[in-house]
Amino acid sequence: MLNTVAARRPSIARAIARVMAGLVVGLVIVGIYGRFADIGQKVYSFDEVRGLLRASGSTSQEFVETAYTGVPIASGYVQQYQTNQIGRDLGQALGALAGNPEHPPLYYLLMRFSLLSHWAVASRWVAAGFGLLLLPVVYWLCIELFADTACSAVAVGWSAIALIAVSPFHVLLAHEARQYTLWALLIAVSSALLLRSLRQNSGRQPSDQTSDQSSWKTWLAYGVTGLLGMYTHLFFVWVLMAHGLYVVIIERFRLTQKLLRYLLMSAGIIVGFVPWMWVIASRTDKLDQTTRWASNFETSLLVRVQTWLHNLGIGFVDFDWPVRWNNPFSYLVLVAIAASAWQLYRHTPKRVWLFVMLLMSVSAVGQVLPDLLNGGRRSLVARYSLTAYLGLELAVAYVIARAFAPAVSASKAELAGSKISDSRLGTRTGIKRLQQIAVTSLLLGGVVSSLLITQSLGWGKGTSGVIARTANLINQVQQPLILTDADHPYVLSLSHKISPDARFVLFDRDRTATVPESELIDAISQLADGQRFFVFAASKPLVAFLETDPTVTVVEQSRTMRQAQLYEAEHQQL
C-alpha cells in the first residue's frame, strides 16, 4: 500500500505543477490586461500632469503666464505642454525638473523620450512596461533568496509572479506616468544583485581569479542599480538602509570582505548622487513648499491606524471602499500577512527571513516614526510604502508555494514507519487545506479587483477623479467653452479628456480677486448671443462676478462634485 502511494507521488506532483503553471499563466494574462486595457482613457492625475509638464521642459509658472490670459485658447494648445511639442531641449527639461527637487529626474527623462511621439499616452506605456518587467525580475529575486530552502525557489518565484500580476496596487501604479513602477523594478533588481553578490565567491582565494572578477562585476552592477534607484525616488534610501543592515547582520558585525565591498559600493552611490544632493541643498525653500502637504499634517492615532490597516489591504484586494474600520478585507489581509511572516520565520533560514523582514520594517519605521513624532502623512500614502509592499509580497508568495507544494515530507515519514499519529497528520492536512483556501481567495480577490479597476476611468485618482465626471458633461456639448481660474493641474488634466474642439478661457486665480471687471466682461462679451459655456472649479470671486453679471444666466449646477463645482451658463446680450 505504501509503495503504491510512493509510486503515485511523482505523478501527483507533476499534475499539480501543470495545473499551477496554467493558473499562473492565466493570472499573468489578467495582470497584463489590467495594466494596458484602456490605459489612454484613464484620468490623468494632478501629479501625472505636473510630471508631464516638467518633462516637456516647461514649468508651472511658465504655463500660467502663457495660458492664463483671459483669451480663448484651444485644448490642443494646452496639450502641447503635456508632450514635447513646445520644442524645449533637454537642458530646459533638466532645469524644469530641478525646480522640483523632491522628484529625482531619471524616470522623467526616460518618459521625455516617449513624448517624442507627441502622444501623451506613450508616457503611460513606459510605466506599464516597467510594471510588466517587474514580474520576471521578482522571479529572479526569489531564485536568489529562496535557493537551498525546503520550499522550491522556483515555486516561490512563480507564486510571486502570480501575486504581483493581479495585485491592484501594482495595476494602479502601472496606469500612471510616474516613477513608481521603475522604483519597484529597481528595488527587485538591486535586491537580487545584492543576494547574488553575497552568494558568490568573496575573492579570498587568490587562485580563483575568474570567480573574483565575476563577483566584482555583480557588486558593480549592484552599485549602478542602487544609484539609478536614488535617481528614481528619494525613498530608495530605505532600500539601501535595509540592504546595509542585512549585510552587517549576516556578516556578524565583522569587517569582512563582503562588507567592505558593500561599503565601497555605498560610497560610490553617495558620490554619484552628489549632483542631485546639490540640487536639493540649493532649493530647500522650494522643497519645503512642495512637500509641506506631506510633512505638515496632524490627525489622531486612531485615524492613522485605520489608514495603515486599509493600505495593507489594498495591496492585495481593492474594491475602492472608503477608509473605515468595518472593511473586512483589511482584517483578513492583516491575518494573512501575519501568518505569512510567522511561517517565513519558522521555516526558512535566517538569511531568508531576515532579508524580507528588513525590507518590510526599515521602510515602515522610517516613515511611521517621523509622522508620529513630528506630524505628517508620509506613512499614510500607500505608494510611499512600495518597499514594504514588495517585502510583504515575498512573504505571502512563500506561503502560497508551501500551501500547494506536494506533502513529500509526510510520505517519507510514512514510508519509514514513522509513528506520527493519524490525528497529527490530519491536523497538518487540515491546516494545509485552510492555507490553500486562504491564498486562493487572496488571489481571486486580486483578480476581481484588477478587472474592476479596468472598468473605471478614475479609480485611485483621488481628487483628480472629478475630471472624468466633468469631461462627460462637457463633451455632451459641441465646441464647448470652459471658463475657469482653477489651478493649472485641473486644466491640464481636463485637457486630456475633453474633445479637441473645446476651448478654455483661463484667469489667474491669484489675480481673480483684484482683476479688473473689464477683463471678465470682455471675455464674456466675445460669446455669441445664447451661447452656453461651462464654469469649472472656479474661485468664489469669479463665481460671484458671474452670478451678478446680467448677461450670464446659470442654467445648471452639478452638485455631485464637491471638489470642483461645474456650472453650465448661458450668455445673453442686452
N, C-alpha and C positions, 0 to 999 in steps of 0.2 A: 504493500500500500504506500509506504513512504517512498519507495523507489519510483512509483508511478507519479507521485506528487512532485518529486525532484525532477523527473523527466519532463513534466509539464511546465516547470517553472520558466525555462528559457523561452518556450513558445509564448507563454503568457506575457512575459516581459517584452518580447518583440511586438506582440499585438498591442500592448499598452503604449509602447513607444510610437507605433504607427498612428494610433488614434491621437495621441498627444501632439505629434508633429502636424497632423491635419488640423487640429484645433488651433495650434499656434499660427499656422499659415492663415487660417480664417480670421483670427484676431488681428494679424498684421494687415490683412486686406481692409478690415474695418478701420484700423488706425490710419492707413493711407487715405482712405475715402474721407475720414473725419478731418484730416489735415488739409486736403486740397479741394473738397467739394465746395463750390460757390465761394471760393476764397476771395474773389474780387468783389463780391456783393456784400460782404460783411461791413459793418460800420467801421470807419476809421476812428480810432480813439483819439482823444486830445493829445496824448503822449506820442502816438504814432505820427500825427500831422506835424507836431513840433520837430520830431526827428527828421522827417522828410524835408521840412523847411531848411533845417541846418545842413542836411546832406546835399541839398541843391545849391548851397553856397550863400544862402541869404539868412538874415536874422529876423527876429520878430519885429524889432524896431524898424528895419528897412521895409518890411511888408506893410506895416501900419502906415508909415509915412507915404508909401506909394499908392496904396489901395484905399485908405480911409480918407477920401477927399470929398465925399458927398456927391460925386459924379457917378452915374450908372456905369458899371463895368460888367463884362460878360463873365460867366462862371469859368470859361476857358482861360481867361486872364488870371483868375485865382489859381487855377490848376497848374499854371506854369511854375508856381512856387512849390509844387509837390513833385515836380520832375526836374530834369536838367535843361529845360527849355529856356531858362533865363540867361544861359550862357556863362555861368560863373565857372572859373577854373578851379583846379584842385587846391591851390593856395587859399583862395577865398573860402572854399569849403572848410579847410582846416581852421581858418580864422573864425568862421561861424561856429564850428564845433567846440573850439576853445572857449567860446562865450558861455558854454555850459559845462564847466569842468567836472561836474558830478557824473557825466557820461563820457567815459573814455572813447576814443574815436574809431577803434578798429572796425566794429560792426557797421558803423555808418559810412565808413569809406568803402567797405565791400558793397554796401547797399547802393552807394552812389553809382557804381559801375552798372548796376541793374537799371538805374534810371536813364542810362544812355538810350534805352528803347523808347523814351518819352512815354512810358506806360507805368503808372504808379503801382499797379498790382504786381509788377515784376519784383518789387521790393519785398512783397509778401512771399513770393516763391523762394526767395533766398532764406527767409526764416523757416518756412516749411521744409525746405531742403535740409537745413541743419538739423531740424527736428527729426527728420527721417534717418539721417546719418547716425543719430544717437543710438538707434536700435542695434546695428551691428557692433558699434563701439562698446555698448554696455555688455554685449555678449562677450567681447574680448576681455572686458574688465572682470567679468565673472570667472572666466577661464583662469585669469591670473590670480584672482582672490581665493577661489574655492578649489584650486588644484590640490590633489592629495588629501582631500577630506572624505569623510564617509559617504557624503552625498555627491553624486556626479556633478562636476563643474559644468559639463555640457547641459545637463538638465536644468541647473540653476540659470545658466545663460539663456536658454530658451524661455524659461519662466519669466525672467526679467524682460525679455523682448515682448512677450505677451502682455505683461502687466503695464509696461510703459506705452505700448502701442495703443491701448484703449484707455489710458489714463486721461480723464477730462482735463486735468491740469495741463498736461503736455499738449493736448489737442488745442486748447485755447492759446497757449503760448505760440504755437505754430501759425495761428491766424493773424498775428500782429507783426508788423515790420519793425521789430525791436530786437535787442541783443540777447534775449533770454535763451533762445534755442542754441545759439552759439556758445553762450556761457555754459549751458548744460553739457554740450558736446565736449568742451574743453575740460570740464570737471572730470568727465569719464575718461578722456584720453590721458590727462595728466595723472590720474589715479592709476590707470593701467600701466603707464610707463614707470611710475614710482615703484609699483609692486614688482615689475619685471626687473628693474634696476637692482632692487634689493635681493632678488632671487638669483640673479646672475653672479658669476664669479667676481669677487671683490678686488681681484688684482693682487692678492698677497703672494701668489705663486709666480715668480719671475719667469718661469719657463712657459707659462700659459699666456703668451702674448696675444694670441688671437682672441681668446676669451676676454682678456682685459680690454682690448680695443673695442670689442662688441659692447662690453659693459659701459665704457666711456661714451660710446655713441648713444646708448639708451639714456644715460644720465644727461647728455647734452640735449637730446630730444625732450626730456622732461623739463629742462630749464627753459627751452624755447617755448614749450607749451604753457608753462607757468607764466612766462612773460606775456604771451598772447592773451592768457586769461585775465591778467591785470589790465591789459589794454581793452578788454571787453567789458568788464564790470569791476568796480572797486571792491565789491563784496567777495571777489575771488580771493581776497586776503584770508577769508575764513578757511578756504580750501587749503591754502599754503600752511596756515597755522595747524590745521588738523594733520596734514602730512608731516609737518615738523615734529609734533608731539608723538606721532606714531613711530617715526624713525628713532627718536630719543628713547622711547619706552622699549621698543623691540631690541634696540642695541644695549639695553640695560644701563642707560645713562653713562656709557663709556664712549670715549672719543675714538671710535673705530674708524676704519677706512670708509665704510659706507656712510657714517655720519659726517665725516669730513667732506665727502663728495656731495652730500645733500647740502651742507653749509655753503660749499663753493657754488653750487647751482643757485641757492637762495641769494647769495651775494650778487651773482650775475643778474638775477631777476630785479633786484633792487637797483643796481646800476642802470639796467636797461629801462627802468621805469622812471628814472630821474627827470627826463624831459617833461613827462606829464605831471610829475610831482611839482615841478617848477610852475606849470600852468595853474595847478591848484593853488599853490602858495601865492601866486601873483594875482589871483582872483578870489580871494577869501570872501570879500563882500558879496560878490555875485553868487558864490557857493552857498553862503548863508541865506541869501534871498531865495534861491531856487530850492533849497532843501528845508526851508522853515516849516513847510506843511507837514513834514515827517518828524521833525525834531521838537516842534512846539505843539504838543498835543497832550491834553490831560483827560483821563477818563478813569472810571473805577476799576479796581482789580477784578471784580466780577465780570465786567464787560470784556476785559482783556482775556480772561479765562474762557469766556463764551466764544470769543473770536478765535482764539487758538484752537479750541475744540472744533469749531466749524472749519477752519483751514485744514486741519488734519483730515477731515472727512472728504473735502473736495479734491484732495489729491488722488482719490480712488473712485468716489461716487459723487456726482454733482447733478442735482436736479434743479439748480438755481433757486433753492429755498433761501429765505432770509436768515440772518444770523439770529438763531433763537435756541433756547435750552431744549425745546421739545423736538429737535431734529433727531430721530432715532439712528440715522445712518452715522452720525458723528460718533455716537457711543459705540456702535458696532465696529466701526473702523478703529476706534481707540483700543478696544479689546483685542482686535486682530493684530494691531501693531505691537501692543504689549506682549501678547503671546508669541509673536514672531521674534521679538527681541530676546525673550526668555529662551525660546528654542535655539536661537542662534548662539546664545551664550553657553547653553548646556551641551550642544552637540558639535561645536566647531572649536578648533584650537585657538589659542589667544591671538595669533597673528591675524585671524579672520575676524572674530567678533570685535576685537579692539579697533580695527580699521573702520568697520561700519559704525560702531558706537561713536567714535571721534568725528566721523563725517557728519553724523546727526547732531551731536551735542555741541561741538565748537561753534557752529553757525547759530544754533538756537540760543545758547548762552550769550554769544556776542551781540545778539540783538535784543534779547529779553532784558538782560541786566541794565543796559543804558535806558531802556524805556521805563523800567521800574524806578530807577534811581533819579533820572533827570526828566522824565516825561518824554513822550514821543510815540510814534506809531509804526516804527520800522518792523517790529515783530508782528504787527497786525496785517501787514501786506504780504499776501501769500507768496508772490513771485520772489520776494527777497529771501525766502527760505528755501530756495531751489536746491542748495547743497544738502540741507536736511532731508528734503523730499527724496533725493537720489539715495541717500543712506537708508531711509525707510523702505524704499522700493527694493533695495538689495536684500534687506532682512525678510521682507514678505516673499520675495522670489525664492529665497532659500526654503521657506516653509512650503511653498507651492511644490517645489521639486521633491521635498521629503514626503509630502502628502500623497503624491502619485508614484513614488518610487516603489518597485516590487519589494515585498517583505522578504528579502533574501536572508537576512539575519535570523528571522524566526524559523525559516525552513531548515537552515543549517542546524539550529538548536534541536529541532525535532529529529532530524536525521542522526544526530549524535546521541540521541537518547536522553536529551535534557529533561530534567524533572520540572520544567516550567509548568505550572498548573493551567488547566483549561480556562479557569476564570481569569487568570492573568493575561493569557493570550487573547481571550475575548475582550478584555478591557482595552488592550492595545489596539485590537481591530476596531473597536468602537470609537476610540479616540481618533484613529486614522480616518475613519469614515466621516467623523464630525469635521475634521480638518478639510477633507475633500469637499464637503458640502459648503463649508465656510469660504474657502478660496474660490470655489466655483461661483458662489453668489457674489463675491467681490468682483471677479472678472465680468460676470454678467451685468453687474451694476455699472461697470466701466463701459461696456458695450452700449447699454441703453443710454447712458449719459452722453457718450460720443455721438450717437445717432441723433439724439435730441438737439445737441449743440449745432449739428449741421443744418437743422431746420430753422435755426434762429439767426437773425442778422445782427442782433445787439447783445447776445449772451456774454456776460462777463465784461461788458464795456463800461459799467458804472454810469456816471452822469452822461457819458457820450452816447449811451443807448437811446437818449431822447432824439437823436438825429434821425434814426430810422423812421419813427412816427412822424416827425416833422417833414421829412422828404416825401413820404407817402401822401401827405395832404397837399404839399406844394406842387407835386408833379401831376396832380389832377387838373391843373390849370395850364393852358398853353402860354408859352413865353412869360413865365412868372417873373415878378419883380419882388425882391426881398429887401426890405428896409431894416437896418439894424445898426446898433452901436455895440454889439456883443464883442467879447474878447476874440482875438483872431483865431484861436483853436476851434471855436464854434463855426466860424465862417469857412475855414479850411476843411473841416470835417464834413460840413454840409455840402461843399462843392463837389465832393466825391459821389454824392447820392442824388443830386438834383439833375434835371435834364440839361443838355448842353445849351439850350436856347434861353436858359434862365439868366437873369441879371441881378446884380447886387448894387445897392446904394448904401455905402458904409460911412459911418460917422465915428470919430474917435471918442470913445466913452469918457476919456479924461477931459475932453472939451465939451461934452454934451451939455453939461450944466451951465456953461458960460458961452456956448456957441451962439452967434447972432441968429435970431429967429429968421432973418432974411435968407440965410443959407438953407435952412429947413424948408422955408416957403418956396425958394427957388427949386429945390429938389422935387417938392410935391407938385408945383405948378407945371413941371415938364410932362406930367402924366396926362393922358388923354381923358376927356370927359367920360365918366363912367368906368374908367379902368380900375380894376381891382389889383391890390398889392398886398403883400404879407409883411407883417412886423414881427420879427423873430428875436426872442431873448433880449428885448430892449430894456434900457435902464428906465427908472421911474421918471426922470425928467423928460425923456423922449416920449414915453407913453403919455405923460401929462400934456405935452405940447400937442400931440396928435388928437387927444380927446377934446382939446379946446379949439382946434382948428376947424372952422366952419365948413371947410371944403372936404373934410375927411369924415366918413361915416364908418364906424366899426360894424362890419357885417356879422362876424362870428369870432368867438374866442375859444380856443381849445383849453379846456380845464383839466385835461388828463396829464399835463406835463408841468409839474411843479417847478422843475429846474429851469425851464426855458419856455415861457408862455409864447404862444403863436396867435397873432391876431390876423384876421383877414379883413382888410379895409377897402373902401371904395372912394375914389376921388371924384368930386362933383364941382365943376366950375360954377362960380357965382355970376 
